[in-house]
Amino acid sequence: MDMESEADLFESANQKRSKRDAQISPWWLLGLSGAVAGVYFLVYWNWAAMPIALRRADVLTHPDRFIAEVAKQHLFEMSNVGPRVAGSYANEIVTVQFLLRVIDEIAAEANPTAHRVEVEVQRAYGDMYLDYEKYPQTSVYQGIQNVVARIVPAQGSDPDNYLMLSSHFDSVPQSPGAGDDGTMSVIMLEVMRQLVQGKRSYEHGLVFVFNGCEENTLQGSHAFVAHHRWFAKVRTFINMDVAANGGRDIMFQAGPKYSFLMEYYRDHVPHPYCTAVAEELFQADLVPSETDYLIYSTVGNIPGMDFAHSTWGYLYHTAYDAYDTIPNTTLQHTGDNVLALAKALANAPELYDIREHEGSKAVFFDFLNWFLVYYPLWASIILNVGLVVVALCAIGLSVWMMARSTSLTVGQLLLQGLTSMGVVLLSLIVGIGLSLALAAILNAVDSTMSWFTQTWLIFGLYVCPFLIATCTGPLLYIHFVKNDHLSLHARVQLLLHATCVLYALILVVLTAMSIRSGYLFTMAILFYTVTTLVNVSIKYSPFAWLYVHLAGQIAPIAYFSSVSLTAFATFIPMQGRGNAGANPELLIALFAVLVGLLVAGFLTPLVALARKAYLYIALVAVFFVVSIIVMVTSAGFPFRAHTSPQRFYIYHCTREFYHQNGTLRRLEGGYYVHPQDRYTGDLIRELAVKSDLSAIPLGDECDKELYCGIPFYQNTQHGQRENGLWIQGNPFTLPEAIDLQLVDSQRDPEFNLTTFFFTAKGTDHMSFYVSPVEGVKLVGWSFSKTIPRSGLAWNGQEVHFVNFVHGIDDRPHEFYLTVHGTASKAAEAGWSFYLNIVAQYMHHEQYRASEFQQFVDQFPDYAHVVAYPAHLVSRIY
């Protein structure tokens, strides 16, 4: 062997030894994973920590504090009346009297030299229009009730400006409504009690709206906005609602465009918990509900804030939403926040001329519930663009320093950086693709929602494939693409820089689209930029740079862990009450990969530093396989009795269809099952077979009869017709059956107009479907001032939907319909329109037929069944 060969071998051995010395132990990766898990669990502990709930005995030591025990005692009385459905005796009489009595007691305790409390019951009549894309509806209310109170100075004239606090006291059928929204109602009562005991009057008045009809299309709040004299002086509001039992209250909507509200939230709320991410997700309709914030901000045109309990909402709108599921600590947390904020806003000078303070939307978020960060949208543009420039400069400086220590030019290093970016991007694409592909596969094979109760499975099923791809990509690149001019550490640094550049590109796009949730990437880039500059200052000292980098990741990992807790705790339970035709795995997988990207984006390239890194990747793969195994066992069954139930919505229907001459053409009964999740059909078919029945899709019934001839509670339920099931049964008689009378008809031959006058008597929740035949146009009616656009057409005919609720006033409803034109089809000669009337007997369990009760009793203990009779009458005029 010649001397030159020996030298080459010696150099090669030195390079291998140098590379081995530059590598880290695979145990180091396990330690890093353990540290990340430790941060996550510390964040969870902080996230779940709540203030100590005060008792009546604490009044002397905490004279100005919210007392949770007082609120809890009110909640016991309020929720023990059972479901409080609008129109029911429990809602219109018992609960209204309860609220009046408690408010009178509060008024008697008020400081007589500073405050005066006034209370009244609003009985409202009106209509509103909800412009849903496919199913617009006119919502009509008759005699619904709100309990409204106000605090004004004991002496002097009434204030010209008011702060409004709002919640609702009605509930959905078959739920005692302790959480939704009894919790917020009793919090308002205790906040009122504390406010009136103050020594000084407030600069502005305070209005308390206890809304008696929220669950039915937000009618109660609309009634207050449209028909109560006090609303004219309301300048801002705090709305409070609930979609869960317990946990923190999240402030998830603010403004819009009045960022001074965030200043008051920041400066006065003791337990901040808010994020612009929640606001954008809610306003993107990813949450299947609305709150009264919509009415106050759009119809009322005033700014305000929306509070809600939203974490682990498995019991929301179920019979398990009971008194004993509401922790006193939750009452204390929300009470502390609302009381402090109400005191501040009641003295806010901005309320004197609030329009002067209109600005832009704001980016806002709390950091680990410790403090609030907020800045206007325009400031976020400056911040994001400026940060991207600084980050790119810091990366450029790092690359320049790297070029000085190697034989490569800056241009060559930039080319290496572009290659690294391609590797990172490809790894991300593969990781996201694997997770989403698995979501599609599980949906296709009907193995969805295994994480519904076993939430840790989300990590195994969706985060693990993402981590495998994003770890493997950099590892394979460094292993197979040799570069003798760059050290192992330098190549990993380039991969980290490439990740930061990709984040910067994402941030620029989000900023250009005015998506405020982009602040998540702002935070990731900010901390990476700071550590990059620190490492530049220490000239990327071997191994020391790594610990500087990891130290800079602690804060963002902690914050992203908090965001993930909020996101999953909110959205996992919602998948049990969403669109049965959608893929629930897809949304959860998207959340999972986003969390993986934010938490691990600046960590996964470090795997390439480890010796035998494939062992770590294999360990992640083992966890993935274990998750798959658990998923297919009984442990992966989504539902549990009492804690995470499966929801069912069933109407026992009597359906009457009449010819145009008034003779009966069809009479039948049966059960309509409205789907709530992907598993609804499986259990229903099984139970139907046990009862010698057959559960079938609606099929061509939706062509034969107007909106399938099903007594849908809302016309939007028609959108789930392909997933709904019909079980044929027997018709039955209801004590309060629909009584529809054509009182008169008037013909105007000059203008080819005909007006029909009707009266309709039924239960408190009714619906009207009006569908003119071809050639005829609906041009007038008494339900609203104008005729709204049609919803989804039926057999080429327009369909206009009216949702009707009566509260304490149960008189027959009088209405008229005016049509223009004549039927264009010979078979429909003399016809004008179809009129379907639906009655929903939501709180009339005594009307259940024995056969219906027997069918309901078959459901397993993990099922929560909302079941009640419904009546449909379909006529042609």
Secondary structure as GFF3:
##gff-version 3
##sequence-region A 1 877
A	DSSP	alpha_helix	3	22	.	.	.	ID=ss1
A	DSSP	alpha_helix	26	48	.	.	.	ID=ss2
A	DSSP	three_ten_helix	56	58	.	.	.	ID=ss3
A	DSSP	alpha_helix	68	79	.	.	.	ID=ss4
A	DSSP	alpha_helix	89	89	.	.	.	ID=ss5
A	DSSP	pi_helix	90	95	.	.	.	ID=ss6
A	DSSP	alpha_helix	96	109	.	.	.	ID=ss7
A	DSSP	beta_strand	115	130	.	.	.	ID=ss8
A	DSSP	beta_strand	137	153	.	.	.	ID=ss9
A	DSSP	beta_strand	162	168	.	.	.	ID=ss10
A	DSSP	pi_helix	178	183	.	.	.	ID=ss11
A	DSSP	alpha_helix	184	195	.	.	.	ID=ss12
A	DSSP	beta_strand	205	211	.	.	.	ID=ss13
A	DSSP	alpha_helix	219	227	.	.	.	ID=ss14
A	DSSP	three_ten_helix	229	233	.	.	.	ID=ss15
A	DSSP	beta_strand	234	242	.	.	.	ID=ss16
A	DSSP	beta_strand	249	255	.	.	.	ID=ss17
A	DSSP	alpha_helix	260	268	.	.	.	ID=ss18
A	DSSP	alpha_helix	276	283	.	.	.	ID=ss19
A	DSSP	alpha_helix	293	294	.	.	.	ID=ss20
A	DSSP	pi_helix	295	299	.	.	.	ID=ss21
A	DSSP	beta_strand	304	309	.	.	.	ID=ss22
A	DSSP	three_ten_helix	323	325	.	.	.	ID=ss23
A	DSSP	alpha_helix	328	345	.	.	.	ID=ss24
A	DSSP	three_ten_helix	349	357	.	.	.	ID=ss25
A	DSSP	beta_strand	362	367	.	.	.	ID=ss26
A	DSSP	beta_strand	371	376	.	.	.	ID=ss27
A	DSSP	alpha_helix	377	404	.	.	.	ID=ss28
A	DSSP	alpha_helix	410	444	.	.	.	ID=ss29
A	DSSP	alpha_helix	457	458	.	.	.	ID=ss30
A	DSSP	pi_helix	459	463	.	.	.	ID=ss31
A	DSSP	alpha_helix	464	480	.	.	.	ID=ss32
A	DSSP	alpha_helix	488	512	.	.	.	ID=ss33
A	DSSP	three_ten_helix	516	518	.	.	.	ID=ss34
A	DSSP	alpha_helix	519	537	.	.	.	ID=ss35
A	DSSP	alpha_helix	544	574	.	.	.	ID=ss36
A	DSSP	alpha_helix	584	600	.	.	.	ID=ss37
A	DSSP	three_ten_helix	604	609	.	.	.	ID=ss38
A	DSSP	alpha_helix	613	632	.	.	.	ID=ss39
A	DSSP	three_ten_helix	634	636	.	.	.	ID=ss40
A	DSSP	beta_strand	646	658	.	.	.	ID=ss41
A	DSSP	beta_strand	664	674	.	.	.	ID=ss42
A	DSSP	alpha_helix	680	690	.	.	.	ID=ss43
A	DSSP	beta_strand	695	697	.	.	.	ID=ss44
A	DSSP	alpha_helix	701	704	.	.	.	ID=ss45
A	DSSP	three_ten_helix	706	709	.	.	.	ID=ss46
A	DSSP	three_ten_helix	715	720	.	.	.	ID=ss47
A	DSSP	beta_strand	725	729	.	.	.	ID=ss48
A	DSSP	beta_strand	739	748	.	.	.	ID=ss49
A	DSSP	beta_strand	753	761	.	.	.	ID=ss50
A	DSSP	beta_strand	765	772	.	.	.	ID=ss51
A	DSSP	beta_strand	776	781	.	.	.	ID=ss52
A	DSSP	beta_strand	800	806	.	.	.	ID=ss53
A	DSSP	beta_strand	813	821	.	.	.	ID=ss54
A	DSSP	three_ten_helix	826	828	.	.	.	ID=ss55
A	DSSP	beta_strand	833	840	.	.	.	ID=ss56
A	DSSP	three_ten_helix	845	847	.	.	.	ID=ss57
A	DSSP	alpha_helix	850	857	.	.	.	ID=ss58
A	DSSP	beta_strand	863	876	.	.	.	ID=ss59
###
